[in-house]
Amino acid sequence: LNTIGGYYKLNQRSAILGGFRYFNYPSFKAIEEGVINRTIRPKEFAIDLGYAYEIFENFALSATVRYIYSDMGNLGGAKAASAVAGDIGASYKGNINLLQGIIWTAGLQVSNFGSKIKYLKTKEDLPMLAKLGGSITMPFSDKHKLMIIADGGYRVMPSDVESFNVSAGAEYTIANLVMIRGGYHYGDEKKGDFCFATAGLGVNYKGVHLDFSWLIAGADNLARNTFWASLGYSF
């Protein structure tokens, strides 16, 4: 799974954002009508374009439009499918006056609402998700801080896999240079979700961000031992 994205502030209150994701499956033998007759290699990509605006101090709204393309390798004669989806979100940042330096944030997002995607004669709903979350950042000095994050989500569609999920995690920053992270996700395995833990490490040096994370799960989770690596730069 390869991704690239970024944002640009137009002024003090507004910004535009864009992103691209490309998922390249490994090749495998296709079985059609009980016969293995060829090798296929499906691929998918999504292009995002969005806009965010600060309505008033510390409160912002955002909207994103997404184009989705899915090619299952002409399996069963199915042509490539496409769909258009959207996300909307809101966030607020505040301070806890009784505890100097502590910052809290809260956010709400509804994602992947849009058209259905069609393979052959079957139209499928996109995985629409509503999520509410927040964080608290507690500085111990100018260079050391702890951030605690939690969110809860509800998969609205498809209707046959409606389910709740909950995630929580923490990040400790050392000398404004190294970040140590850990978290846990709970999902309904009967509805296609999983439970897993994550561990991660990040480095931030002169605007360059290098991050690594590892998914830890049981043998029944197909994504077990997956790792992510990301590289970013802040201007």
Secondary structure, 3 states (H helix, E strand, C coil): CEEEEEEEECCCCEEEEEEEEEEECCCEEEEECCEEEEEECCEEEEEEEEEEEEEECCEEEEEEEEEEEEECCCHHHCCCEEEEEEEEEEEEEEECCCCCCCEEEEEEEEEEEECCEEECCEEECCCCEEEEEEEEEEECCCCCEEEEEEEEEEECCCHHHCEEEEEEEEEEEECCCEEEEEEEEEECHHHCCCCEEEEEEEEEECCEEEEEEEEECCCCCCCCCCEEEEEEECC
